Amino acid sequence: MKIYEGKRTIDGLVVTVDGRPLHERYEVKSFTRYGFEWTYEGDSPQQLSLAILADHLDDDARALALSEAFMKRIVANLDNDWTLTGEDIDQALKEIDQT
């Protein structure tokens, strides 16, 4: 199962999936050109949400459809440094589907 991690470093934000940089997925939808962010609701956190979901689901259309809800439920509430497993994402999506 994949592991997604985000860290705030002296050189800026770093987001990885299994230790490799996570692709922003601008080709699916560009909410911002300023990269990823988290801990609040907005365009950069939604870009992160889309990127995580597109990678995890391997379904760009579904990732785009769920990106706002996932951003509000998960990404906006992440700590400065965080880790999400595929299982964490599946659980969040299950909760989103129930609302």
FENKA-V740829 format. One record per backbone hydrogen bond with DSSP energy under -1.0 kcal/mol. CO is the residue of the C=O (numbers start at 0). NH is the residue of the N-H. E is the energy in kcal/mol with one decimal. If there is no record, write none. Layout:
BEGIN
CO;NH;E + CO;NH;E
END
This chain:
BEGIN
1;85;-1.6 + 2;17;-3.1 + 3;83;-2.9 + 4;15;-2.7 + 5;81;-2.4 + 6;13;-2.5 + 8;11;-1.6 + 11;8;-2.7 + 13;6;-2.4 + 14;21;-2.2 + 15;4;-2.4 + 16;19;-1.9 + 19;16;-3.0 + 24;27;-1.4 + 24;28;-1.6 + 41;45;-1.9 + 42;46;-1.9 + 43;47;-1.8 + 44;48;-2.4 + 45;49;-2.7 + 46;50;-2.3 + 47;51;-2.7 + 48;52;-2.6 + 49;53;-3.0 + 50;54;-2.0 + 51;55;-2.8 + 52;56;-3.3 + 53;57;-1.5 + 58;62;-2.6 + 59;63;-2.5 + 60;64;-2.2 + 61;65;-1.9 + 62;66;-1.0 + 65;69;-2.6 + 66;70;-2.1 + 67;71;-2.4 + 68;72;-2.4 + 69;73;-2.9 + 69;74;-1.4 + 70;75;-3.0 + 73;76;-1.4 + 74;38;-1.9 + 74;77;-1.4 + 81;5;-2.1 + 83;3;-3.3 + 84;88;-2.1 + 85;89;-2.6 + 86;90;-2.3 + 87;91;-2.2 + 88;92;-2.6 + 89;93;-2.1 + 90;94;-2.0 + 91;95;-2.4 + 92;96;-2.4 + 93;97;-1.0 + 95;98;-1.3
END
